Amino acid sequence: MRRTVSNIFWLGTKELRAFFRDVVLLALVIWAFSLSIISIGLSNFQELHNASLGIADEDNSELSRRIASAFLPPYFTPPVAIAERDIEPLMNNGRLTFTIDIPPNFERDLLGGRQPRLQVNVDATAMIQAGIGAGYMQLIVSTEINEFLARRQLIAAAPVNLAIRVAFNPNLTSRWFTSVMAIVNNVTMLSIVLAGAAIIREREHGTMDHLLVMPLRPLEIAMSKIWSNALVITVAVALSLIFVVQGLLSVPIAGSIPLFLVGVVLYLFFATAVGIFLATIARSMPQLGLLYMLVAIPLNMLSGSNTPLESMPPFLRAIMQASPSTHFVSFAQAILYRGAGLNVVWPQFLATAVIASLFLAAALWRFRRAGIQA
């Protein structure tokens, strides 16, 4: 046993030296846990931000001016006053995403109980902004109209006041979610790529044959690659959470980072085993890349990091319970967002460890039977 542990340790240090000499893989890890996280966290692709708005005020009343002044940054740019005849040309030229046409006598008809119509035009080529912005505009306009009528005592007060409290992300800041989930997704990507590339590199350089003629077992070779690459990923995750997510992006982490890293280590036994398993099938890095796309992308997309499991079909949700990536996302969100402790996430930890152990055993069996062959 002592000799086995010693062999695994020294082979792992060899893998670490090879990794730090590989400029491409080193740059990939640095980019994935720094610039990639920053770009995703600072992007506004999931929320309304500085949407262009034009208002054709044909009423020029107190109410129409209230509506125009209610659209504020950062959701909308200051509204531009336009003529009704300019709405279509400006939207066709892509200069405006939203326009509002307030018809003549809008305030008078509203006070007279005639339910006038207000026209909102949306450029749906900007699909995400169009969907979110239309909802915001409806809420803003209806709020201004209700306050205007309530001030003149034309509508009764609502019998119930709805108080909405947003937990864990009060301002619905998207980078609080996207930056952390980007780290979770990159853990899967890099652990598969690094472990698989380590096997492919040994085969392409011919050093796998050298290892086989030494007094080493396939188990020792595989485990050395697992622990060394897992160490690289774990350190990168810790540094990214502390310096990039908390430091540069100012995203608060509610729970314990060390507890989360323990879960990362458990999950990495599965993800690196996937990389070794794929490397026993692929004969070159391009083949490994193609196999990665077939495995890692579905794991990330269906794990719950992008789409909640509740929105998936029941049969698919049941199937994904057999994937450690689903449990990984579950305890990552519980720890980092909601501040959960071990007493809450231990079922996910246990499920991840059991499934990872089973797949690791299968990957080692495959490596022993076929992966070490040229």
C-alpha positions in Angstrom: 0.0 0.0 0.0 2.8 2.4 0.9 4.5 1.8 -2.5 1.2 2.3 -4.3 0.5 5.6 -2.6 4.1 6.7 -3.3 3.8 5.8 -7.0 0.5 7.7 -7.3 2.0 10.7 -5.6 5.1 11.0 -7.7 3.3 10.3 -10.9 0.9 13.0 -10.0 3.7 15.5 -9.5 4.9 14.5 -12.9 1.5 15.4 -14.3 1.6 18.8 -12.5 4.9 19.6 -14.1 3.7 18.6 -17.5 0.6 20.7 -17.0 2.5 23.9 -16.1 4.7 23.4 -19.1 1.7 23.1 -21.4 1.0 26.7 -22.2 -2.3 26.1 -24.0 -3.9 24.1 -21.1 -2.5 26.6 -18.6 -4.0 29.5 -20.5 -7.3 27.7 -20.8 -7.6 27.2 -17.1 -6.6 30.8 -16.3 -9.1 32.1 -18.9 -11.9 29.8 -17.8 -11.8 30.9 -14.2 -11.0 34.6 -14.7 -11.8 36.4 -18.0 -14.6 34.0 -18.8 -16.3 34.6 -15.5 -15.8 38.3 -15.7 -17.3 38.6 -19.2 -20.3 36.4 -18.3 -20.9 38.3 -15.0 -20.7 41.7 -16.6 -22.8 40.9 -19.6 -26.5 42.0 -19.7 -27.9 39.4 -22.1 -30.4 38.2 -19.5 -31.8 41.5 -18.4 -33.0 44.8 -19.8 -30.3 47.4 -19.9 -30.2 50.8 -21.6 -33.0 50.0 -24.1 -33.7 52.8 -26.5 -37.2 54.3 -26.2 -39.1 56.9 -28.2 -42.4 58.5 -27.2 -44.8 60.2 -29.5 -46.8 62.4 -27.2 -49.9 63.6 -29.1 -51.8 64.4 -25.9 -49.2 66.7 -24.2 -51.1 66.4 -20.9 -50.0 65.9 -17.3 -50.5 62.2 -17.5 -48.6 61.8 -20.7 -45.7 63.7 -19.2 -45.8 61.5 -16.1 -45.6 58.4 -18.2 -42.7 59.7 -20.2 -40.7 60.7 -17.0 -41.3 57.2 -15.4 -38.9 55.4 -17.8 -35.5 55.7 -16.1 -32.0 54.2 -16.4 -30.5 51.7 -16.2 -33.4 49.8 -17.8 -34.2 52.5 -20.4 -32.3 55.3 -21.9 -33.9 58.7 -21.5 -37.0 58.7 -23.8 -36.6 60.6 -27.1 -39.5 62.8 -28.2 -40.6 61.8 -31.7 -43.5 62.4 -34.0 -46.0 59.7 -34.7 -45.0 59.6 -38.4 -41.4 58.8 -37.4 -42.2 55.7 -35.4 -42.0 53.2 -38.2 -38.8 54.6 -40.0 -36.9 54.8 -36.7 -37.7 51.3 -35.7 -37.0 50.0 -39.2 -33.6 51.6 -39.1 -32.9 50.0 -35.7 -32.5 53.3 -33.9 -35.3 52.5 -31.4 -36.2 49.3 -29.7 -39.4 50.5 -28.1 -41.8 53.3 -29.0 -45.0 54.5 -27.2 -47.7 56.4 -29.1 -49.9 58.4 -26.7 -53.0 59.4 -28.7 -54.7 62.9 -28.5 -57.1 63.5 -25.7 -55.7 60.4 -23.8 -56.0 62.0 -20.3 -59.5 63.4 -21.0 -60.9 60.1 -22.3 -59.4 58.3 -19.3 -61.0 60.7 -16.8 -64.2 60.3 -18.7 -64.2 56.6 -18.2 -63.9 55.8 -22.0 -60.8 53.5 -21.7 -58.5 54.9 -24.4 -55.9 52.8 -26.0 -52.1 53.5 -25.8 -49.9 51.9 -28.4 -46.6 50.2 -27.6 -44.4 49.1 -30.5 -41.6 46.6 -29.8 -38.7 45.6 -32.1 -38.7 41.8 -31.4 -35.4 41.3 -33.3 -33.8 42.1 -29.9 -35.7 39.1 -28.5 -34.7 39.1 -24.8 -35.0 42.8 -24.4 -38.3 42.8 -26.3 -39.9 40.2 -24.0 -38.6 41.6 -20.7 -39.1 45.2 -21.8 -42.7 44.8 -22.8 -43.5 43.5 -19.4 -41.7 46.4 -17.7 -43.4 49.0 -19.9 -46.8 47.5 -19.1 -46.1 47.7 -15.4 -44.7 51.2 -15.5 -47.6 52.6 -17.6 -50.3 50.9 -15.5 -48.7 52.1 -12.3 -48.6 55.7 -13.4 -52.2 55.6 -14.6 -53.4 54.0 -11.4 -51.6 56.6 -9.3 -52.9 59.4 -11.4 -56.5 58.2 -11.1 -56.2 57.5 -7.4 -55.0 61.0 -6.8 -58.3 62.2 -8.3 -60.2 59.6 -6.3 -61.6 58.0 -9.5 -60.6 54.5 -8.4 -61.0 52.8 -5.1 -58.0 51.6 -3.1 -57.1 48.0 -3.6 -58.5 45.7 -0.9 -55.3 43.8 -0.7 -51.7 45.1 -0.8 -49.3 42.6 -2.2 -45.8 42.7 -0.6 -43.2 41.0 -2.7 -39.9 40.0 -1.0 -37.1 38.6 -3.2 -34.9 36.2 -1.2 -31.2 35.8 -1.7 -30.9 38.3 -4.6 -33.1 41.3 -3.7 -32.3 43.4 -6.7 -32.4 40.5 -9.2 -28.8 41.2 -10.2 -28.0 38.6 -12.9 -24.3 38.4 -12.3 -25.0 37.0 -8.8 -26.3 34.0 -10.6 -24.4 33.8 -13.9 -20.9 34.2 -12.5 -21.3 31.4 -9.9 -23.0 29.1 -12.4 -20.2 29.8 -14.9 -17.7 28.4 -12.4 -19.9 25.3 -11.9 -20.1 24.7 -15.7 -16.4 25.3 -16.2 -15.5 22.8 -13.5 -17.2 20.1 -15.6 -15.6 21.3 -18.8 -12.0 21.6 -17.6 -11.9 18.5 -15.5 -13.0 16.4 -18.5 -10.6 18.1 -20.8 -7.6 18.1 -18.5 -7.9 14.4 -17.5 -8.6 13.3 -21.1 -5.7 15.4 -22.5 -3.3 13.9 -19.9 -4.0 10.4 -21.3 -3.9 11.5 -24.9 -0.7 13.3 -24.3 1.0 10.2 -22.9 -0.2 8.2 -25.9 0.9 10.7 -28.5 4.3 11.3 -27.0 4.9 7.6 -26.6 5.5 7.8 -22.8 2.6 5.5 -22.1 4.7 2.6 -23.2 7.5 3.7 -20.9 5.1 3.7 -18.0 3.8 0.3 -18.8 7.3 -1.3 -18.7 7.9 0.1 -15.2 6.6 -1.6 -12.1 3.4 0.4 -12.2 -0.2 -0.7 -12.3 -2.8 0.9 -14.5 -4.7 2.0 -11.3 -1.7 4.0 -10.2 -1.3 5.7 -13.5 -5.0 6.7 -13.7 -5.3 7.8 -10.0 -2.2 10.0 -10.4 -3.9 11.8 -13.3 -7.1 12.2 -11.3 -5.7 13.7 -8.2 -3.3 16.1 -10.0 -5.9 17.5 -12.3 -8.5 17.6 -9.5 -6.0 19.7 -7.5 -5.5 22.2 -10.3 -9.3 22.6 -10.7 -9.9 22.9 -7.0 -7.3 25.6 -6.5 -8.6 27.5 -9.6 -12.2 27.4 -8.3 -11.1 28.7 -4.8 -9.1 31.5 -6.3 -11.9 32.4 -8.8 -14.5 32.5 -6.0 -12.4 34.7 -3.8 -10.7 37.1 -6.2 -12.9 37.2 -9.3 -16.5 36.6 -8.0 -16.2 38.2 -4.6 -13.4 40.7 -5.4 -13.9 42.0 -8.9 -17.6 41.3 -9.4 -18.6 42.1 -5.8 -20.9 39.0 -5.7 -21.7 38.1 -2.0 -21.2 34.4 -1.1 -23.6 33.5 1.6 -22.2 30.1 2.6 -18.9 28.4 3.4 -16.4 28.3 0.5 -14.4 25.4 2.2 -17.6 23.4 2.4 -18.2 24.0 -1.3 -14.7 23.0 -2.2 -15.2 19.7 -0.4 -18.2 19.1 -2.7 -16.1 20.1 -5.7 -13.5 17.5 -4.8 -16.2 14.8 -4.6 -17.6 15.9 -7.9 -14.2 15.9 -9.6 -13.8 12.2 -9.0 -16.7 11.8 -11.4 -15.7 14.5 -13.9 -12.1 13.4 -14.2 -13.2 9.8 -14.5 -15.4 10.9 -17.5 -12.3 12.4 -19.1 -10.2 9.2 -18.6 -13.1 7.1 -19.9 -13.4 9.3 -23.0 -9.6 9.2 -23.5 -9.7 5.4 -23.7 -12.1 5.7 -26.6 -10.5 8.6 -28.4 -7.2 8.3 -30.2 -6.4 12.0 -30.7 -7.3 15.3 -29.2 -9.8 16.2 -32.0 -11.7 12.9 -31.3 -11.6 13.8 -27.5 -13.1 17.2 -28.3 -16.0 15.6 -30.3 -16.7 13.1 -27.5 -16.6 16.0 -25.0 -19.3 17.8 -26.9 -21.6 14.7 -26.8 -21.1 14.3 -23.0 -20.3 17.5 -21.3 -22.7 19.9 -23.0 -25.8 17.8 -22.1 -24.5 17.4 -18.6 -24.2 21.2 -18.2 -27.5 22.0 -19.9 -29.6 19.5 -18.0 -28.0 19.8 -14.6 -30.1 22.7 -13.5 -27.5 25.4 -13.8 -29.2 27.0 -16.8 -32.8 25.7 -16.6 -34.5 24.7 -13.4 -35.2 21.0 -13.1 -38.8 21.7 -12.4 -39.3 23.0 -16.0 -38.0 19.7 -17.5 -40.2 16.8 -18.4 -40.7 14.3 -15.5 -38.9 11.5 -17.3 -35.9 13.7 -18.0 -35.8 15.0 -14.5 -35.8 11.4 -13.2 -32.9 10.4 -15.5 -30.8 13.4 -14.5 -31.0 12.3 -10.8 -28.5 9.7 -11.8 -26.0 12.4 -12.9 -23.6 13.8 -10.3 -23.7 17.2 -12.1 -27.3 17.6 -11.0 -26.5 17.1 -7.4 -23.3 19.3 -7.8 -25.5 22.2 -9.0 -28.0 21.6 -6.3 -25.5 21.8 -3.4 -23.5 24.6 -5.1 -26.6 26.8 -5.2 -27.6 25.8 -1.6 -24.2 26.6 -0.2 -23.2 29.7 -2.2 -26.6 31.3 -2.5 -28.6 30.3 0.5 -25.8 29.7 3.1 -26.7 26.0 3.7 -24.5 23.9 5.9 -23.5 20.3 5.9 -26.7 19.3 7.7 -28.7 20.5 4.6 -26.5 19.4 1.7 -25.3 16.0 3.0 -27.8 14.0 0.8 -26.4 15.7 -2.3 -22.8 15.1 -1.1 -23.6 11.4 -0.5 -25.3 11.0 -3.9 -22.4 12.7 -5.7 -19.9 10.5 -3.9 -21.7 7.2 -4.5 -22.4 7.9 -8.2 -18.8 9.2 -8.7 -17.4 6.1 -7.1 -19.3 3.8 -9.4 -18.3 5.7 -12.5 -14.7 5.9 -11.3 -14.6 2.2 -10.9 -16.0 1.8 -14.5 -13.5 4.2 -15.9 -10.6 2.5 -14.2 -11.8 -0.9 -15.5 -12.0 0.5 -19.0 -8.6 2.1 -18.7 -7.1 -1.1 -17.5 -8.7 -3.1 -20.3 -8.4 -0.7 -23.3 -7.1 2.7 -22.4 -3.5 1.8 -22.0 -3.3 0.2 -25.4 -1.9 2.1 -28.4 
